[in-house]
């Protein structure tokens, strides 16, 4: 029987690495995909049981690079889980968003998921596998970073498209929408503003922000047989941020800061 393979894009980052580590518990091989080869190797060194992982350098916004990646995945076994985790946000406001930023954010946060899914589609059909797209609460409401947010909203809709059109092949597709996650990027912000986490916590019902492991646990569940009847959903992993969205919107509307 061919090895079962989990494919995780953006695997060199904190969230991607946590997802890969969790999926190694349920797959024979986890393919770590990232454009940064040096960061990939560092992530591999940080993971226990590195024999269960394979690193593949790939630009997920480039169709030729993605096709080559799919060939390498096929050599490892049959793709059973695809996690489209690669993403980044640039301009904070619409005013600061250039045409190039809009295109770049759309390519990485939305189009890349389409390219990787289509490239791995045959393996996912064979395994009757699962697709988990890492969206964002930004795709569910207005929290800034407009190009990124619009792309993430599109990613949530793309998830539903896969679920509806490919359900007949046994493929399930779901999205996970994190809020603020304590990653190295946020640690860098904390270095500049030591109160940044305390300031952020007040918007979250649980009075904390999510960890990379929280996101990984949600991905693990959605990829598992326990979620066999779940497809086409977007699961917020946001410590209650979107549940309190109305209160947050009221606070902003009453603020003097626009």
Secondary structure as GFF3:
##gff-version 3
##sequence-region A 1 258
A	DSSP	beta_strand	4	9	.	.	.	ID=ss1
A	DSSP	alpha_helix	14	23	.	.	.	ID=ss2
A	DSSP	beta_strand	29	34	.	.	.	ID=ss3
A	DSSP	alpha_helix	37	46	.	.	.	ID=ss4
A	DSSP	three_ten_helix	50	52	.	.	.	ID=ss5
A	DSSP	beta_strand	53	57	.	.	.	ID=ss6
A	DSSP	alpha_helix	63	76	.	.	.	ID=ss7
A	DSSP	beta_strand	78	84	.	.	.	ID=ss8
A	DSSP	alpha_helix	99	106	.	.	.	ID=ss9
A	DSSP	pi_helix	107	111	.	.	.	ID=ss10
A	DSSP	alpha_helix	112	127	.	.	.	ID=ss11
A	DSSP	beta_strand	130	134	.	.	.	ID=ss12
A	DSSP	three_ten_helix	137	139	.	.	.	ID=ss13
A	DSSP	alpha_helix	146	166	.	.	.	ID=ss14
A	DSSP	three_ten_helix	167	169	.	.	.	ID=ss15
A	DSSP	beta_strand	172	178	.	.	.	ID=ss16
A	DSSP	alpha_helix	184	192	.	.	.	ID=ss17
A	DSSP	alpha_helix	196	201	.	.	.	ID=ss18
A	DSSP	alpha_helix	212	223	.	.	.	ID=ss19
A	DSSP	three_ten_helix	225	227	.	.	.	ID=ss20
A	DSSP	beta_strand	234	237	.	.	.	ID=ss21
A	DSSP	three_ten_helix	242	244	.	.	.	ID=ss22
A	DSSP	alpha_helix	245	254	.	.	.	ID=ss23
###
